[in-house]
Amino acid sequence: MSPEKLPLELKLGLRSGSVFYFEARELTSTEPHFFVVLNRDPLGEELLLLTVFTSQIDKMRIRNRERPDTIVEFGPSDYSPLTRQTAIDGNVIFRRSLGEMADLVHQKSLNYHPDLPMELMNRIRAAVLASPVIEEEDRERIQ
């Protein structure tokens, strides 16, 4: 989907560091989660790369004990919409087309939240780039 055909609120609200709240089919939980856009130029690409916030920090630490530099922990003092300590696993990214995001907007299944502060976004981007499992073409979209 070309950026011209996107819903206005998505055209205005989509940038690197944008945070959205929606349900993801890939997650075992049916509850919505916070997702952050990783792409440097999301409106210039058809495919968006997102990573998800989790409050299950202990499980993430165990799963990534061999690659601790791929975990970013933060909380309400770093990002005010949060109510508890949270983390992002830099080894896990989700792919969504602009069309899929537009569909979520049309279905009113996507909520907008304030963008992440640049310092936190830089830490998340570094954790994703430190991951040995992230594909090269995805790295290029993030760098």
C-alpha positions as CSV (number, residue, x, y, z in Angstrom):
1,M,0.0,0.0,0.0
2,S,1.4,3.4,-1.0
3,P,1.8,6.0,1.8
4,E,-0.7,8.2,-0.1
5,K,-3.5,5.6,0.4
6,L,-2.8,5.1,4.1
7,P,-5.3,6.4,6.6
8,L,-4.4,10.0,7.6
9,E,-3.8,9.1,11.3
10,L,-1.3,6.4,10.2
11,K,0.5,8.8,7.8
12,L,0.8,11.3,10.6
13,G,1.6,8.8,13.4
14,L,4.0,6.4,11.7
15,R,7.7,7.0,12.3
16,S,10.7,5.3,13.9
17,G,9.9,5.0,17.6
18,S,6.1,5.1,17.1
19,V,4.3,3.0,19.7
20,F,1.1,1.2,18.9
21,Y,-1.1,-1.0,21.1
22,F,-2.8,-3.9,19.4
23,E,-3.4,-7.7,19.5
24,A,-0.9,-9.8,17.6
25,R,-1.7,-13.2,16.2
26,E,1.8,-14.5,16.8
27,L,1.5,-14.0,20.6
28,T,0.0,-16.7,22.8
29,S,-1.8,-14.0,24.8
30,T,-5.0,-12.6,23.3
31,E,-4.4,-9.3,25.2
32,P,-3.1,-6.3,23.2
33,H,0.6,-5.4,23.6
34,F,2.7,-2.3,23.0
35,F,4.8,-2.5,19.8
36,V,7.4,-0.1,18.7
37,V,8.4,0.7,15.1
38,L,12.0,-0.1,14.4
39,N,12.4,1.1,10.7
40,R,14.4,4.2,10.2
41,D,12.0,5.3,7.4
42,P,8.7,3.4,7.9
43,L,6.7,5.4,5.4
44,G,9.3,4.8,2.8
45,E,9.0,1.0,3.0
46,E,6.2,-1.5,2.5
47,L,7.3,-3.7,5.4
48,L,7.3,-2.5,9.0
49,L,9.5,-4.1,11.6
50,L,8.2,-3.9,15.2
51,T,9.2,-5.3,18.5
52,V,7.0,-6.0,21.4
53,F,7.1,-4.9,25.1
54,T,6.8,-7.6,27.7
55,S,6.5,-7.6,31.5
56,Q,7.7,-11.2,31.7
57,I,11.3,-10.1,32.2
58,D,12.5,-13.2,34.2
59,K,11.5,-15.5,31.3
60,M,13.2,-13.3,28.8
61,R,16.4,-13.2,30.9
62,I,16.4,-17.0,31.1
63,R,15.7,-17.4,27.4
64,N,18.5,-15.0,26.5
65,R,21.1,-15.7,29.2
66,E,23.8,-16.3,26.5
67,R,23.0,-12.9,24.9
68,P,22.1,-10.4,27.6
69,D,23.1,-7.4,25.3
70,T,19.9,-8.1,23.3
71,I,17.6,-7.3,26.2
72,V,16.5,-3.7,27.1
73,E,14.7,-3.2,30.4
74,F,12.9,0.0,31.2
75,G,9.9,1.2,33.2
76,P,7.5,4.1,33.9
77,S,10.3,6.5,34.6
78,D,11.6,5.9,31.0
79,Y,8.3,5.8,29.3
80,S,5.3,7.3,31.1
81,P,2.5,5.2,29.6
82,L,3.9,2.1,31.4
83,T,2.7,1.0,34.8
84,R,5.4,-1.5,35.5
85,Q,8.9,-2.7,34.6
86,T,9.0,-3.8,31.0
87,A,11.6,-5.3,28.6
88,I,12.1,-5.8,24.9
89,D,13.8,-8.9,23.4
90,G,16.0,-7.7,20.5
91,N,15.9,-11.2,19.1
92,V,12.2,-11.0,18.3
93,I,10.8,-8.8,15.6
94,F,7.3,-8.8,14.0
95,R,6.7,-7.9,10.4
96,R,3.6,-6.0,9.3
97,S,2.8,-4.5,5.9
98,L,1.6,-1.0,5.7
99,G,-1.7,-2.5,4.5
100,E,-2.0,-4.7,7.6
101,M,-1.5,-1.6,9.8
102,A,-4.0,0.3,7.8
103,D,-6.5,-2.5,8.3
104,L,-6.0,-2.3,12.1
105,V,-6.7,1.4,11.9
106,H,-9.9,0.9,9.8
107,Q,-11.0,-1.8,12.3
108,K,-10.2,0.5,15.2
109,S,-8.0,-2.3,16.6
110,L,-4.9,-0.1,16.9
111,N,-4.3,2.5,19.6
112,Y,-1.6,5.2,19.4
113,H,0.7,6.1,22.2
114,P,3.5,8.7,22.6
115,D,6.7,7.9,20.7
116,L,9.6,6.4,22.6
117,P,12.2,8.8,23.8
118,M,15.2,8.8,21.5
119,E,17.6,7.5,24.1
120,L,15.4,4.5,24.8
121,M,14.9,4.0,21.0
122,N,18.6,3.9,20.5
123,R,19.1,1.3,23.2
124,I,16.4,-0.9,21.6
125,R,17.8,-0.5,18.1
126,A,21.3,-1.5,19.5
127,A,19.8,-4.6,21.2
128,V,18.2,-5.7,17.9
129,L,21.3,-5.1,15.9
130,A,23.3,-7.1,18.5
131,S,21.1,-10.1,17.9
132,P,22.7,-13.0,16.0
133,V,19.2,-14.0,14.7
134,I,18.2,-10.8,12.9
135,E,18.4,-11.1,9.2
136,E,20.7,-8.7,7.2
137,E,17.9,-7.2,5.2
138,D,16.1,-6.4,8.5
139,R,19.2,-4.8,9.9
140,E,19.4,-2.5,6.9
141,R,15.8,-1.3,7.6
142,I,16.7,-0.6,11.2
143,Q,20.2,1.1,10.8
